[in-house]
Amino acid sequence: MQGDPPRHRATPSRAARARRFANPARFCDHPGPMENVDILIEARWVIPVEPAGIALENHAVAVRDGRIVALVPGAQAAQRFAPAERVALPAHALIPGLVNLHTHAAMTLLRGFADDLPLMRWLSERIWPAEARLVSAEFVRDGTLLAAAEMLRGGVTCANDMYFFPDAAADAFVALGMRAAIGMIAIEFPSAYASDADDYLAKGLAARDARRHEPLLSFCLAPHAPYTVSDRSFEKIARYAGELGVPVHIHVHETAQEIADSLAAHGARPLARLARAGLVGPQTIAVHAVHLDAGDIALLASHGASVAHCPASNLKLGSGIAPLAALLDAGVNLGIGTDGAASNNRLDMFGEMRLAALLAKGAAGRADLLPAAQALACATLGGARALGLDALIGSLVPGKAADLVAVDFGRLEMRPCYDPLSHLVYTAERSDVTDVWVAGKHVVREQQLTAPAAADLATLAGLWQNRAGAGA
């Protein structure tokens, strides 16, 4: 690369001057016909993810009607396009929006509520009792708004969510202009949302039917886990998955105890039990997948299933380190997730990318495992592929949705830059994200959320903290 990018974020006014929207007439001097576009974004680097490992220097992305029209060198863009809006990013990398393949967005309201406990104690002693007191449609909407705000500011444009009151979560994501795959949760025990697994599924399907034409939303069947869902419910979910053509999003093989309990109760490991019910296939998103043997990995690979790797949550709950080397060697599609803020404390996909790459190398003793370009692909295209959305999002390809993230490389701590892909994974932080577009809409502008629904989120968080703390 040629030198370092100019510093771009000294003060807000300097940032504003560097990126003022130019008069479109500037682009109309060329005697040939100009192509009208809504937005032209010029960046120091454009990282398309497809083709893999490519960094396009001094390129522009043209957007019309929420879709990418072209990726072209900046000089050619000036001659080809007449934009209604031009954005200059002279010190930035422009990347596809990150895809958080597993989260419980509303649980952001329980951030730090139950730390330093192993999974089953964390659930049974703290989380489930708190949810019994607090969870409602209001809790889910407010918590999801807070989570979506955090994720958008950190460059996440799509989240795969699993929680109660999915209709309230869907409304919150749409209110902030964020893309989401909404989990139609199923669990056997009653809650404020539903009475049993059949009731959960019926309500989830109704939420899907009511919102199925919302362009920012897709849906998943989301049975919670093998230890909370019966064989009868799994068989019903398998039928629905086949009929609707939706992914199945499930926690599986998270702890060694889960596997021991399954062998004792069902005579099979959890994945084998799911396969018996017809729930292991290309639509399967196996969340955590920490404790896998060679047979489990072969099962996932042979059926084209995906894994949602959640490294920070796995470590914080003491669950272990997923066998990424074996999964990657077997060709299993890998996405990255944060899990919920109650078990991670951060919905930070930049942190997860870096941790995933470092853990993979350290656990396998292979410094070349999960290199930066592949880690970024897992956090974008891998997640999109698992959700069945890879024709729409996950890479910067003409025709795909303009889900774009601008990452500022102007900080002193980012210098020098020899490889922008390496910088994105090993050096950049979510606080370096300055601008985010979802379907061509500018949802984060100069680090500020643009949706009116983002106002007063700090006040909402404080109110829920008071409610949660009162019964702790």
SVG drawing of the C-alpha trace seen along z (x, -y; Angstrom):
<svg xmlns="http://www.w3.org/2000/svg" viewBox="-51 -22 55 67">
<polyline fill="none" stroke="black" stroke-width="0.4" points="0.0,0.0 1.2,-3.5 1.9,-5.3 -0.4,-5.9 -3.9,-7.4 -4.3,-11.0 -5.6,-11.5 -9.4,-12.0 -10.9,-12.3 -9.1,-15.1 -12.3,-16.9 -15.9,-16.6 -15.7,-19.7 -12.6,-18.4 -14.4,-15.1 -17.4,-17.0 -15.3,-19.1 -13.5,-16.0 -16.8,-14.4 -19.0,-17.2 -21.4,-16.1 -20.3,-17.5 -22.4,-19.3 -23.6,-16.6 -22.8,-18.9 -19.1,-18.2 -19.7,-14.8 -21.4,-16.0 -18.4,-17.4 -17.9,-14.2 -19.4,-14.5 -20.8,-10.9 -24.0,-9.9 -23.8,-9.9 -25.5,-7.2 -27.7,-8.5 -27.2,-6.8 -28.5,-7.7 -25.1,-7.5 -21.5,-7.3 -19.1,-6.4 -15.4,-6.9 -13.0,-5.1 -9.3,-4.6 -10.0,-0.9 -13.0,1.2 -13.0,4.7 -15.6,6.7 -15.0,10.1 -15.8,11.7 -13.3,12.3 -11.6,13.5 -8.6,11.5 -9.0,8.5 -8.5,4.9 -9.4,2.4 -7.4,-0.9 -9.0,-4.2 -12.3,-2.8 -15.9,-3.8 -19.2,-2.0 -22.3,-3.2 -25.7,-2.6 -29.2,-2.9 -32.5,-1.9 -30.8,-0.3 -28.6,2.0 -24.9,1.9 -24.6,0.9 -20.8,1.1 -17.4,1.1 -15.0,-1.0 -11.8,-3.0 -12.5,-6.5 -11.4,-8.3 -13.7,-6.2 -16.6,-6.8 -16.3,-10.5 -16.7,-10.0 -19.5,-7.4 -21.9,-8.4 -24.0,-11.4 -24.8,-10.8 -27.6,-12.6 -25.2,-12.2 -21.5,-11.8 -19.6,-10.6 -15.8,-11.0 -13.9,-8.6 -10.2,-9.3 -9.0,-7.4 -11.4,-4.6 -12.0,-0.9 -15.4,-0.2 -16.6,3.3 -19.8,5.4 -22.0,5.1 -21.1,7.6 -23.5,10.5 -24.0,11.4 -25.0,15.1 -26.2,15.6 -27.6,13.2 -30.3,12.7 -30.8,9.0 -33.2,8.2 -30.9,9.6 -28.8,6.5 -30.9,5.2 -29.3,7.9 -25.7,6.9 -23.5,7.7 -26.4,9.0 -25.0,12.5 -21.3,12.7 -18.7,15.3 -20.9,18.4 -20.9,21.6 -23.7,22.0 -26.3,24.0 -25.9,22.1 -26.0,18.8 -29.3,20.0 -31.0,21.6 -29.9,19.4 -29.9,15.9 -31.1,15.6 -34.3,17.7 -35.6,16.2 -34.9,12.7 -36.6,13.4 -39.7,14.8 -39.9,11.4 -39.1,9.1 -39.8,10.4 -42.6,8.8 -43.2,7.4 -42.0,4.0 -38.8,5.6 -38.0,7.2 -38.7,4.1 -36.6,1.8 -33.8,4.3 -33.7,5.0 -33.6,1.3 -30.6,0.9 -28.9,3.9 -29.6,2.8 -28.1,-0.6 -25.0,1.0 -24.6,3.4 -25.2,0.7 -22.6,-1.6 -20.2,1.3 -20.8,2.2 -23.3,5.0 -26.0,4.7 -27.7,8.1 -28.4,10.1 -29.7,13.6 -31.9,13.2 -33.5,15.8 -35.7,14.7 -39.3,14.4 -41.8,12.0 -40.1,12.1 -42.8,9.7 -41.6,7.0 -37.9,7.7 -38.9,7.5 -40.5,4.1 -37.4,2.8 -35.0,3.8 -37.1,2.3 -37.5,-0.9 -33.7,-1.4 -33.4,-0.3 -31.4,2.8 -31.7,6.1 -32.5,9.2 -33.3,12.8 -36.0,13.3 -36.1,16.6 -39.4,18.3 -38.4,19.7 -39.6,23.0 -39.1,24.3 -41.1,26.7 -41.6,24.6 -44.1,21.7 -43.2,18.1 -45.0,14.7 -44.9,15.2 -46.3,18.7 -47.5,21.8 -45.8,24.7 -43.8,25.5 -46.9,25.6 -48.0,22.2 -44.5,20.8 -44.5,22.1 -48.0,20.9 -47.2,17.4 -43.9,17.3 -45.5,18.4 -48.1,15.7 -45.4,13.1 -43.7,14.3 -47.0,14.2 -47.6,10.6 -44.2,9.4 -43.1,11.7 -43.1,8.9 -40.9,6.5 -37.7,6.2 -35.4,6.0 -36.6,9.2 -36.2,12.9 -37.2,15.7 -35.7,18.8 -37.2,21.6 -35.4,21.4 -35.8,24.4 -33.8,23.3 -31.6,26.4 -31.8,30.2 -32.2,30.1 -35.2,27.8 -37.1,29.2 -38.8,32.6 -38.5,35.1 -42.1,34.5 -41.4,30.8 -38.3,31.4 -40.2,33.5 -42.8,30.8 -40.1,28.2 -38.4,30.3 -41.7,30.5 -42.2,26.7 -38.6,26.1 -39.1,28.2 -42.4,26.6 -41.3,23.0 -37.7,23.3 -36.3,21.4 -33.1,22.0 -33.2,23.8 -31.2,21.9 -30.3,24.0 -27.8,24.1 -26.0,27.5 -23.0,29.2 -22.3,26.1 -21.0,28.0 -19.7,31.4 -22.5,31.9 -25.1,31.4 -23.6,34.3 -23.5,36.6 -27.1,35.8 -28.2,36.5 -26.5,39.9 -28.1,40.8 -31.6,39.6 -31.8,40.4 -28.9,42.8 -27.5,40.4 -25.4,37.3 -27.4,34.1 -26.5,33.8 -27.3,37.4 -30.7,36.9 -31.3,33.9 -30.3,35.9 -32.8,38.6 -35.5,36.0 -34.5,34.7 -33.0,31.4 -29.5,31.6 -29.1,30.3 -28.1,27.2 -30.7,25.2 -29.1,26.0 -27.2,23.3 -25.5,25.1 -24.7,22.5 -21.6,22.9 -20.7,26.4 -17.8,26.5 -17.7,30.2 -17.6,32.0 -16.0,35.3 -14.9,36.5 -18.4,38.1 -20.2,34.9 -18.0,32.9 -18.5,35.4 -22.2,35.2 -22.3,31.4 -20.0,31.4 -21.8,34.2 -25.2,32.5 -24.0,29.0 -24.8,27.5 -23.3,24.2 -21.8,23.4 -22.3,20.1 -19.0,19.7 -19.3,17.5 -15.8,17.4 -16.1,14.7 -19.3,16.2 -17.8,19.7 -14.8,18.5 -16.7,16.4 -19.1,19.2 -16.2,21.6 -17.7,23.8 -14.5,24.4 -13.0,23.6 -14.6,24.9 -12.5,27.1 -12.2,24.6 -9.3,26.3 -11.3,29.5 -14.4,27.7 -12.6,25.7 -10.6,28.6 -13.9,30.5 -15.4,27.7 -18.1,26.7 -19.5,23.2 -18.6,21.0 -20.2,17.8 -19.5,15.7 -21.8,14.5 -21.6,12.6 -24.3,14.4 -26.3,12.1 -24.8,9.3 -25.8,11.1 -23.2,13.8 -20.7,11.7 -21.3,8.2 -20.4,6.8 -22.1,7.1 -18.8,6.5 -18.2,8.3 -14.7,6.7 -13.7,8.2 -15.2,11.6 -13.4,11.7 -10.0,11.0 -10.7,13.5 -11.9,16.2 -8.7,15.9 -6.4,15.9 -8.1,18.8 -8.1,20.9 -4.3,20.4 -3.5,20.9 -5.7,24.0 -4.3,25.7 -0.7,24.4 -1.1,23.2 -0.3,19.5 -1.8,19.7 -5.2,21.0 -8.2,18.6 -6.2,15.7 -7.6,12.2 -9.4,12.5 -11.1,15.7 -12.1,14.3 -13.7,11.3 -15.5,13.7 -16.8,15.7 -18.2,12.5 -19.9,11.4 -20.5,14.0 -20.3,17.0 -23.1,15.7 -25.1,14.6 -24.7,18.1 -25.9,19.8 -29.1,17.6 -29.7,18.3 -29.1,14.6 -25.9,14.8 -27.5,13.8 -28.5,10.5 -25.8,9.6 -22.4,10.6 -20.2,9.2 -19.9,6.2 -21.1,7.5 -23.3,5.6 -26.9,6.5 -26.6,7.2 -28.1,4.9 -26.0,1.9 -25.3,3.0 -22.0,1.1 -19.7,0.1 -17.0,-2.5 -14.0,-1.9 -11.7,-4.9 -8.0,-4.0 -7.0,-7.5 -6.0,-7.0 -2.4,-7.1 -2.8,-3.5 -3.7,-2.3 -0.4,-3.5 1.3,-2.2 -1.1,-0.1 0.6,2.5 -2.5,4.7 -6.0,3.3 -7.5,6.8 -5.1,7.5 -5.9,4.2 -9.6,4.9 -9.2,8.0 -6.2,7.5 -6.1,3.7 -9.5,2.0 -12.1,1.6 -15.8,1.1 -15.3,-2.5 -13.5,-3.0 -16.8,-2.6 -18.0,-6.0 -20.8,-5.3 -23.2,-2.4 -25.7,-1.9 -28.4,0.7 -30.1,1.3 -28.6,-2.1 -30.1,-4.0 -27.6,-5.9 -28.4,-4.5 -25.2,-5.7 -23.7,-9.0 -20.4,-10.1 -21.0,-7.7 -24.5,-9.0 -27.6,-6.9 -30.0,-8.6 -33.3,-6.8 -35.6,-8.8 -36.2,-5.5 -32.6,-5.8 -33.4,-8.7 -33.5,-8.2 -32.1,-4.7 -29.9,-5.5 -33.0,-6.5 -34.7,-3.2 -31.7,-1.2 -31.7,-3.0 -35.4,-2.3 -34.9,1.4 -31.8,1.5 -33.9,0.2 -36.5,2.9 -34.0,5.7 -32.0,4.6 -35.1,4.4 -35.7,8.1 -32.0,9.3"/>
</svg>
